Amino acid sequence: MTSEQLRQWRRDMGWTQEEAARQLGRGVRSYEYLESGASTIKRETALACEALRRKENRLP
């Protein structure tokens, strides 16, 4: 997952950076670094994003 994909995921979810950080169990600053590309997005974070998307959309 790229920082641009993370940003789009958050927007698709209708969340602020603060809410996305909370849902992912991260600090706001840490989340901001991910979205800006200053930090690498680990596979675990990408998987958590997908799980939250599925939960929100009630997908299998």
C-alpha positions in Angstrom: 0.0 0.0 0.0 1.3 3.4 -0.9 0.8 6.6 1.0 -1.6 7.8 -1.7 -3.6 4.6 -1.4 -3.7 5.0 2.4 -5.0 8.6 1.9 -7.7 7.4 -0.5 -8.7 4.6 1.8 -9.2 7.1 4.6 -11.2 9.4 2.4 -13.3 6.4 1.1 -14.0 5.6 4.8 -15.1 9.2 5.4 -12.6 9.6 8.2 -10.3 12.3 9.4 -6.7 11.5 10.0 -7.4 11.4 13.7 -10.2 8.9 13.3 -8.1 6.7 10.9 -5.2 6.8 13.4 -7.6 5.8 16.2 -9.1 2.9 14.2 -5.6 1.6 13.4 -4.3 2.0 16.9 -1.7 4.6 16.0 -0.9 8.0 17.1 -2.0 10.9 14.9 1.6 12.0 14.2 2.5 8.4 13.2 -0.5 8.2 10.9 0.4 11.6 9.3 3.9 10.2 8.6 2.4 7.2 6.8 0.1 9.4 4.7 2.9 11.8 3.8 5.2 9.0 2.7 7.8 9.8 5.5 7.2 6.3 7.0 6.9 3.0 5.3 3.4 1.4 5.4 3.9 -2.1 6.7 1.9 -5.1 5.5 0.1 -5.3 8.9 -1.2 -1.8 8.4 -2.4 -2.5 4.9 -4.2 -5.6 6.1 -5.8 -3.7 9.0 -7.1 -1.1 6.5 -8.6 -3.9 4.4 -10.2 -5.5 7.4 -11.7 -2.2 8.5 -13.0 -1.5 5.0 -14.7 -4.9 4.9 -16.2 -4.4 8.3 -17.5 -1.0 7.3 -19.0 -2.3 4.1 -19.9 -5.7 5.6 -18.0 -7.6 3.0 -17.0 -11.2 3.4 
